[in-house]
Amino acid sequence: MTKKKKPKKDSSQKKTYKGIVDVTRSGMAFVAVEGLSSDILVKQKNLNTALDGDEVLVDVIRQGRSVGRMEGFVTDVLKRRKTEFTGTIQLNKTFAFLVPEKGDFVPDIYIPENSLKDAKDGDKAVVRIVAWGEKTRKPVGEIVEILDASDTNDLAMKEILVESGFPLQFPDEVLEELATIEEDISKEEIAQRKDFRKILTFTIDPVDAKDFDDALSIRKLKNGLYEIGVHIADVSQYVQPGSALDKEADRRATSVYLPDRVLPMLPEKISNELCSLRPHEDKLTFSAVFQMDEKAVVKQFWLGRTVIHSAHRFTYEEVQDIIETGEGPYDGEVLLLNNLAQTMRKKRFKEGAINFSSQEVRFRLDEHGKPIGVIVKESKEAHQLIEEFMLLANRTVAEYVSKQKVNKQPVPFPYRVHDTPDEEKMHVFAVFAAKFGYKFDVNTPESIAASFNKMLQLVQGKPEQHVLETLGIRTMAKAVYTTENIGHYGLGFMHYCHFTSPIRRYPDVLVHRILAQVLAGVVKPDKLLEKRCKHSSEMERKAMDAERAGNKYKQVEYMQQFIGDTFAGVVSGVAHFGFWVETVDTKCEGLVSIHNMTEEFRHSESDYALIGQQTGRKIRIGDKVIIRVVAANLAKRQLDYDLVEDLDTGAAAGPATARRKPKAASKRGSKPAAGSRIKGDKSKGKKKKK
């Protein structure tokens, strides 16, 4: 990369910072630096090829004239948020340009003739930036995939994945390496493992699952105890450190689940074939095996590599039917496992885990991917059965490794941690909960957890249940991966990691490798482990954003047929420009703009509400309302509602006097938490990270 001549520095500000580029809707660029109270302004001419979301080094060149804001110059791009972009091909005789989608703030990408494939003028395509022009500083790219513009659903889902920074295809070197993997399990490999093939083993997964990465085995021992095996696909057997497969899995860090597809972290040959614990096939696994009594007390455990042979593939629905009726395949074993799981669950909550529950929604799709119905997923005992044994395995592995030493130091390990709640957020929530009669002891993390569980129990079935559960979850910190073991507050565990899903999460692969080293007594500390943890946490957030965007697209697509219809809903969020309502039946969220209301409102962060300036009327998170669907914009993935009636106050909304287009919450359509900065409003400083 040739160095661009830097603007002359102000001698009083010779500082270099590392931060993330944030390009606003207007095209202005700022670099958000952790620890700085104000972002650094960077003019377009000083971005030095940096794009929105890139991690960069920025030199401060002068103090800003207004509010003391610094101005900077990007000296180096450390990490690209994404390298692939969607857009429209503009074809010339011997070359082409990709004109990126609006909002990407990327210059047109030059595509030389030898990288055009069979692109035609006007085609939608995915293009990967492979270089930047030495003199022009403009991007040069190659076509990855030509998209079928007639298949609007497929086009939209692929655009969401690319927008979030996930590549649609695996590189050639990964596929070439994949072809060399030995599929048959050798006798020598089996001889090195504990053999569970003759012990009853089965999987329990969603009905549409294709990759089965965990299985349970069960038998009664002669000593009267029950042996329960938690067997996890041994991905690390096939994905070796430093291989092309490993590098790509590290880069992706996670699988992404959209309404109609999965973008896997690993190629399907591994995720759906070699490592998937399919019934009636020998499979290599890494296992946590427990001996426990009928009260679910673990008397001893064993960790190590195994080989299994699943006898049956259960769906959650089939297991739930056995639990409810007492009859079905292997009903005795299923009922025993469920009793043990429910015992562990009760004990976990008694010891400080917080019993938050949330509803998940999935769409019933026709053969073209169009939504024809909405299904609210419930967490029943069948789900809890699997959850409790996976939690037990994750906790046991983390606790075991935490006690090991290398050079008299703890073994570097990718823990899954969850910090205690933010004091300020917790105080605001406690004051709000008190208005409904719920007392919170915020003196210690333990007393907060106990207060939460008491409230969650008392609030069941009451009008304020939804608002208090929703806001309670928002007070919580975000769980992340890190080598610093601070425990998992929400689960109430001192030690926790992710061991049970290596097919879809890269940190689990790292856990398997390090555990194997510990068991073998040969630990090779990974100096880049914390960096890998941070990257996995970032990619997890991007995957969640993509999943939300995919669901939002389907919500908008589904609600297009109901323009003009009214629905019962619940206020799910508030901001200074309006409030969001989630419909009760379809769980589809849309924005009601205050510009469509007959009265002026102000935003009260402490009340999580909008308050009428003339009447004092409150529109608060959790309020029940009637809304009318007025617009469903698929391109923006945005639903617009009008308020018809506030059921909690009995107030009718009345006709809007000045109908203006509602302002978007951000360029990506995300909903800010109460009191957070709206993207593009830089005057309020850096958004506090969870």
Solvent accessible surface area in square Angstrom, and as a share of the most:
residue,aa,sasa,rsa
1,M,130,0.58
2,T,64,0.37
3,K,158,0.67
4,K,84,0.36
5,K,186,0.79
6,K,99,0.42
7,P,37,0.24
8,K,184,0.78
9,K,64,0.27
10,D,55,0.28
11,S,89,0.58
12,S,86,0.56
13,Q,39,0.17
14,K,140,0.60
15,K,111,0.47
16,T,78,0.45
17,Y,43,0.16
18,K,111,0.47
19,G,6,0.06
20,I,76,0.39
21,V,2,0.01
22,D,18,0.09
23,V,3,0.02
24,T,4,0.02
25,R,116,0.42
26,S,93,0.60
27,G,15,0.14
28,M,92,0.41
29,A,1,0.01
30,F,14,0.06
31,V,0,0.00
32,A,17,0.13
33,V,9,0.05
34,E,153,0.69
35,G,77,0.74
36,L,40,0.20
37,S,101,0.65
38,S,34,0.22
39,D,2,0.01
40,I,0,0.00
41,L,34,0.17
42,V,1,0.00
43,K,90,0.38
44,Q,106,0.47
45,K,137,0.58
46,N,8,0.04
47,L,12,0.06
48,N,12,0.06
49,T,14,0.08
50,A,3,0.02
51,L,14,0.07
52,D,14,0.07
53,G,18,0.17
54,D,1,0.01
55,E,34,0.15
56,V,0,0.00
57,L,54,0.27
58,V,0,0.00
59,D,8,0.04
60,V,0,0.00
61,I,3,0.01
62,R,100,0.37
63,Q,77,0.34
64,G,20,0.19
65,R,251,0.92
66,S,75,0.48
67,V,149,0.86
68,G,42,0.40
69,R,36,0.13
70,M,27,0.12
71,E,12,0.05
72,G,0,0.00
73,F,4,0.02
74,V,0,0.00
75,T,18,0.11
76,D,48,0.25
77,V,23,0.13
78,L,80,0.40
79,K,71,0.30
80,R,58,0.21
81,R,44,0.16
82,K,19,0.08
83,T,48,0.28
84,E,11,0.05
85,F,4,0.02
86,T,7,0.04
87,G,0,0.00
88,T,50,0.29
89,I,2,0.01
90,Q,100,0.44
91,L,67,0.33
92,N,66,0.34
93,K,198,0.84
94,T,79,0.46
95,F,61,0.26
96,A,0,0.00
97,F,60,0.25
98,L,0,0.00
99,V,53,0.31
100,P,16,0.10
101,E,57,0.25
102,K,207,0.88
103,G,40,0.39
104,D,26,0.13
105,F,64,0.27
106,V,17,0.10
107,P,46,0.29
108,D,63,0.33
109,I,0,0.00
110,Y,78,0.30
111,I,0,0.00
112,P,36,0.23
113,E,105,0.47
114,N,141,0.72
115,S,24,0.15
116,L,16,0.08
117,K,132,0.56
118,D,120,0.62
119,A,11,0.09
120,K,136,0.57
121,D,94,0.49
122,G,47,0.45
123,D,35,0.18
124,K,46,0.20
125,A,0,0.00
126,V,0,0.00
127,V,0,0.00
128,R,71,0.26
129,I,19,0.10
130,V,83,0.47
131,A,49,0.38
132,W,44,0.16
133,G,17,0.16
134,E,108,0.48
135,K,192,0.81
136,T,91,0.53
137,R,42,0.15
138,K,108,0.46
139,P,0,0.00
140,V,37,0.21
141,G,1,0.01
142,E,57,0.26
143,I,6,0.03
144,V,8,0.05
145,E,34,0.15
146,I,63,0.32
147,L,10,0.05
148,D,80,0.41
149,A,58,0.45
150,S,98,0.63
151,D,59,0.31
152,T,78,0.46
153,N,11,0.06
154,D,28,0.14
155,L,20,0.10
156,A,11,0.09
157,M,0,0.00
158,K,37,0.16
159,E,38,0.17
160,I,0,0.00
161,L,3,0.02
162,V,2,0.01
163,E,56,0.25
164,S,12,0.08
165,G,15,0.15
166,F,2,0.01
167,P,8,0.05
168,L,24,0.12
169,Q,80,0.36
170,F,34,0.14
171,P,34,0.21
172,D,101,0.52
173,E,100,0.45
174,V,2,0.01
175,L,85,0.42
176,E,118,0.53
177,E,48,0.22
178,L,15,0.08
179,A,80,0.62
180,T,109,0.63
181,I,30,0.15
182,E,121,0.54
183,E,94,0.42
184,D,114,0.59
185,I,48,0.24
186,S,53,0.34
187,K,174,0.74
188,E,119,0.53
189,E,33,0.15
190,I,30,0.15
191,A,86,0.67
192,Q,143,0.64
193,R,18,0.07
194,K,93,0.39
195,D,70,0.36
196,F,4,0.02
197,R,81,0.30
198,K,205,0.87
199,I,25,0.13
200,L,39,0.20
201,T,0,0.00
202,F,1,0.00
203,T,1,0.00
204,I,3,0.01
205,D,12,0.06
206,P,60,0.38
207,V,87,0.50
208,D,102,0.53
209,A,22,0.17
210,K,146,0.62
211,D,34,0.18
212,F,16,0.07
213,D,11,0.05
214,D,15,0.08
215,A,1,0.00
216,L,1,0.01
217,S,0,0.00
218,I,7,0.04
219,R,108,0.39
220,K,132,0.56
221,L,34,0.17
222,K,218,0.92
223,N,96,0.49
224,G,38,0.37
225,L,31,0.15
226,Y,37,0.14
227,E,14,0.06
228,I,0,0.00
229,G,0,0.00
230,V,0,0.00
231,H,0,0.00
232,I,0,0.00
233,A,0,0.00
234,D,0,0.00
235,V,0,0.00
236,S,7,0.05
237,Q,56,0.25
238,Y,30,0.11
239,V,1,0.01
240,Q,94,0.42
241,P,89,0.56
242,G,51,0.49
243,S,23,0.15
244,A,21,0.16
245,L,3,0.02
246,D,10,0.05
247,K,134,0.57
248,E,10,0.04
249,A,1,0.01
250,D,23,0.12
251,R,109,0.40
252,R,2,0.01
253,A,3,0.02
254,T,19,0.11
255,S,6,0.04
256,V,0,0.00
257,Y,83,0.31
258,L,13,0.07
259,P,36,0.22
260,D,47,0.24
261,R,61,0.22
262,V,75,0.43
263,L,19,0.09
264,P,22,0.14
265,M,1,0.00
266,L,1,0.01
267,P,6,0.04
268,E,106,0.47
269,K,45,0.19
270,I,0,0.00
271,S,4,0.03
272,N,30,0.15
273,E,76,0.34
274,L,18,0.09
275,C,3,0.02
276,S,0,0.00
277,L,1,0.00
278,R,82,0.30
279,P,37,0.23
280,H,126,0.56
281,E,59,0.26
282,D,51,0.26
283,K,17,0.07
284,L,10,0.05
285,T,0,0.00
286,F,1,0.00
287,S,0,0.00
288,A,0,0.00
289,V,10,0.06
290,F,1,0.00
291,Q,35,0.16
292,M,0,0.00
293,D,24,0.12
294,E,118,0.53
295,K,142,0.60
296,A,12,0.10
297,V,64,0.37
298,V,52,0.30
299,K,115,0.49
300,Q,103,0.46
301,F,87,0.36
302,W,85,0.30
303,L,13,0.06
304,G,5,0.05
305,R,74,0.27
306,T,0,0.00
307,V,0,0.00
308,I,1,0.00
309,H,60,0.27
310,S,1,0.01
311,A,32,0.25
312,H,52,0.23
313,R,54,0.20
314,F,1,0.00
315,T,15,0.09
316,Y,32,0.12
317,E,104,0.47
318,E,81,0.36
319,V,0,0.00
320,Q,19,0.08
321,D,77,0.40
322,I,4,0.02
323,I,26,0.13
324,E,118,0.53
325,T,81,0.47
326,G,30,0.29
327,E,127,0.57
328,G,33,0.32
329,P,72,0.45
330,Y,82,0.31
331,D,49,0.25
332,G,46,0.44
333,E,58,0.26
334,V,0,0.00
335,L,56,0.28
336,L,41,0.20
337,L,0,0.00
338,N,8,0.04
339,N,93,0.48
340,L,1,0.01
341,A,0,0.00
342,Q,34,0.15
343,T,54,0.31
344,M,22,0.10
345,R,40,0.15
346,K,148,0.63
347,K,109,0.46
348,R,20,0.07
349,F,41,0.17
350,K,180,0.76
351,E,98,0.44
352,G,25,0.24
353,A,1,0.00
354,I,14,0.07
355,N,64,0.33
356,F,53,0.22
357,S,68,0.44
358,S,84,0.54
359,Q,117,0.52
360,E,104,0.46
361,V,36,0.21
362,R,94,0.34
363,F,12,0.05
364,R,121,0.44
365,L,49,0.25
366,D,42,0.22
367,E,150,0.67
368,H,131,0.59
369,G,10,0.09
370,K,100,0.42
371,P,11,0.07
372,I,92,0.47
373,G,5,0.05
374,V,33,0.19
375,I,52,0.27
376,V,48,0.27
377,K,83,0.35
378,E,110,0.49
379,S,77,0.50
380,K,85,0.36
381,E,61,0.27
382,A,0,0.00
383,H,65,0.29
384,Q,23,0.10
385,L,0,0.00
386,I,15,0.08
387,E,72,0.32
388,E,5,0.02
389,F,0,0.00
390,M,20,0.09
391,L,15,0.07
392,L,27,0.13
393,A,0,0.00
394,N,5,0.02
395,R,81,0.30
396,T,15,0.09
397,V,0,0.00
398,A,0,0.00
399,E,64,0.29
400,Y,58,0.22
401,V,0,0.00
402,S,26,0.17
403,K,139,0.59
404,Q,50,0.22
405,K,128,0.54
406,V,27,0.16
407,N,132,0.68
408,K,183,0.78
409,Q,112,0.50
410,P,80,0.50
411,V,5,0.03
412,P,42,0.26
413,F,0,0.00
414,P,0,0.00
415,Y,12,0.05
416,R,27,0.10
417,V,4,0.02
418,H,16,0.07
419,D,74,0.38
420,T,56,0.33
421,P,12,0.07
422,D,45,0.23
423,E,151,0.68
424,E,129,0.58
425,K,69,0.29
426,M,3,0.01
427,H,112,0.50
428,V,47,0.27
429,F,0,0.00
430,A,15,0.11
431,V,68,0.39
432,F,0,0.00
433,A,0,0.00
434,A,59,0.46
435,K,106,0.45
436,F,58,0.24
437,G,61,0.59
438,Y,16,0.06
439,K,190,0.81
440,F,28,0.12
441,D,66,0.34
442,V,62,0.36
443,N,129,0.66
444,T,59,0.34
445,P,52,0.33
446,E,126,0.57
447,S,21,0.13
448,I,14,0.07
449,A,3,0.03
450,A,62,0.48
451,S,13,0.08
452,F,0,0.00
453,N,31,0.16
454,K,133,0.56
455,M,4,0.02
456,L,7,0.04
457,Q,139,0.62
458,L,89,0.45
459,V,0,0.00
460,Q,101,0.45
461,G,75,0.72
462,K,96,0.41
463,P,99,0.62
464,E,24,0.11
465,Q,44,0.20
466,H,67,0.30
467,V,4,0.02
468,L,0,0.00
469,E,23,0.10
470,T,27,0.16
471,L,2,0.01
472,G,0,0.00
473,I,69,0.35
474,R,57,0.21
475,T,4,0.02
476,M,15,0.07
477,A,23,0.18
478,K,91,0.39
479,A,27,0.21
480,V,41,0.24
481,Y,8,0.03
482,T,18,0.11
483,T,43,0.25
484,E,117,0.53
485,N,51,0.26
486,I,88,0.45
487,G,5,0.05
488,H,22,0.10
489,Y,27,0.10
490,G,13,0.13
491,L,29,0.14
492,G,34,0.32
493,F,11,0.05
494,M,149,0.66
495,H,44,0.20
496,Y,11,0.04
497,C,0,0.00
498,H,20,0.09
499,F,0,0.00
500,T,6,0.03
501,S,8,0.05
502,P,0,0.00
503,I,3,0.01
504,R,84,0.31
505,R,34,0.12
506,Y,1,0.00
507,P,4,0.02
508,D,0,0.00
509,V,1,0.01
510,L,10,0.05
511,V,0,0.00
512,H,0,0.00
513,R,32,0.12
514,I,18,0.09
515,L,0,0.00
516,A,22,0.17
517,Q,51,0.23
518,V,15,0.09
519,L,71,0.36
520,A,76,0.59
521,G,64,0.61
522,V,87,0.50
523,V,32,0.19
524,K,143,0.61
525,P,66,0.42
526,D,45,0.23
527,K,200,0.85
528,L,97,0.48
529,L,4,0.02
530,E,80,0.36
531,K,145,0.61
532,R,63,0.23
533,C,1,0.01
534,K,112,0.48
535,H,31,0.14
536,S,3,0.02
537,S,7,0.04
538,E,42,0.19
539,M,11,0.05
540,E,35,0.16
541,R,108,0.40
542,K,39,0.17
543,A,4,0.03
544,M,80,0.36
545,D,75,0.39
546,A,0,0.00
547,E,44,0.20
548,R,142,0.52
549,A,18,0.14
550,G,0,0.00
551,N,52,0.27
552,K,48,0.20
553,Y,13,0.05
554,K,0,0.00
555,Q,25,0.11
556,V,0,0.00
557,E,15,0.07
558,Y,26,0.10
559,M,0,0.00
560,Q,77,0.34
561,Q,115,0.51
562,F,48,0.20
563,I,87,0.44
564,G,41,0.39
565,D,65,0.34
566,T,69,0.40
567,F,35,0.14
568,A,48,0.37
569,G,1,0.01
570,V,21,0.12
571,V,0,0.00
572,S,7,0.05
573,G,1,0.01
574,V,6,0.03
575,A,4,0.03
576,H,94,0.42
577,F,6,0.03
578,G,0,0.00
579,F,0,0.00
580,W,20,0.07
581,V,0,0.00
582,E,45,0.20
583,T,0,0.00
584,V,70,0.40
585,D,112,0.58
586,T,12,0.07
587,K,35,0.15
588,C,0,0.00
589,E,33,0.15
590,G,1,0.01
591,L,8,0.04
592,V,1,0.00
593,S,1,0.00
594,I,30,0.15
595,H,42,0.19
596,N,16,0.08
597,M,15,0.07
598,T,74,0.43
599,E,26,0.12
600,E,115,0.52
601,F,16,0.07
602,R,121,0.44
603,H,48,0.21
604,S,11,0.07
605,E,97,0.44
606,S,64,0.41
607,D,16,0.09
608,Y,19,0.07
609,A,0,0.00
610,L,0,0.00
611,I,17,0.09
612,G,3,0.03
613,Q,103,0.46
614,Q,127,0.57
615,T,99,0.58
616,G,41,0.39
617,R,39,0.14
618,K,74,0.31
619,I,1,0.01
620,R,55,0.20
621,I,2,0.01
622,G,10,0.09
623,D,14,0.07
624,K,92,0.39
625,V,0,0.00
626,I,38,0.19
627,I,0,0.00
628,R,96,0.35
629,V,0,0.00
630,V,47,0.27
631,A,38,0.29
632,A,19,0.15
633,N,57,0.29
634,L,44,0.22
635,A,97,0.75
636,K,102,0.43
637,R,45,0.16
638,Q,29,0.13
639,L,2,0.01
640,D,16,0.09
641,Y,1,0.00
642,D,18,0.09
643,L,10,0.05
644,V,44,0.25
645,E,60,0.27
646,D,0,0.00
647,L,82,0.41
648,D,79,0.41
649,T,75,0.44
650,G,52,0.50
651,A,30,0.23
652,A,79,0.61
653,A,11,0.08
654,G,44,0.43
655,P,115,0.72
656,A,29,0.22
657,T,117,0.68
658,A,52,0.41
659,R,142,0.52
660,R,147,0.54
661,K,138,0.59
662,P,16,0.10
663,K,117,0.50
664,A,37,0.29
665,A,8,0.06
666,S,9,0.06
667,K,49,0.21
668,R,105,0.38
669,G,52,0.50
670,S,63,0.41
671,K,66,0.28
672,P,21,0.13
673,A,34,0.26
674,A,38,0.29
675,G,42,0.40
676,S,27,0.18
677,R,32,0.12
678,I,20,0.10
679,K,39,0.16
680,G,34,0.32
681,D,49,0.25
682,K,16,0.07
683,S,93,0.60
684,K,144,0.61
685,G,14,0.14
686,K,48,0.20
687,K,97,0.41
688,K,142,0.60
689,K,143,0.61
690,K,95,0.40
